[in-house]
């Protein structure tokens, strides 16, 4: 099996305007890249962090400064807790996604 670093490097393209490295392989329903390793599917931004920056401590998340879930550029990533992630979300006003029944727009068709 090829090394995960070699496979990872083939699966993104640099976006010159934002500096993001855009994941071009499989993404989950939330837009986060996925890469298989052995029998596991891993989040691509977490793999990027580990390849470029080192181990991720238990219970810690890899967060996006650029707010682009497709991005795997390690310079756009930082470590934090779930609480840090929620605070970042709130400070950037990204926490207003409708949930449940509110996520369905009312029909205007007659």
C-alpha positions, 0 to 999 in steps of 0.5 A: 500500500502506498504511503498515506502522504503520497496519496494525500498529496495527489488529492488536493489543488492549491487555490491561489486567491484564498491560499486554501488547498481544496480537497478533490477526492471524496467529501462527506455531506458537510464538505469535509474531505475523507481519505481511507487508510487501511480499513478506516476513513479519516478526515482529510484536514486531520490527516493534513495536520498530522502529516505537517504539524504532528500528533493531535491530542486526544479530545482535540479538534482540528479547526479551520481559520478559513471556514472552508471545510474543503481546505486541507492547508495546514497553515489554515488549520489550528487545534482547539476543543469543541468549546473553542470550535463553538466560540469560533463559530459564534464569533464568525456568525456561522451558527445560524443554520436552521435545524429540524423543521426550521430547515425546511423552507415553506412552500410558496407554490399555489 
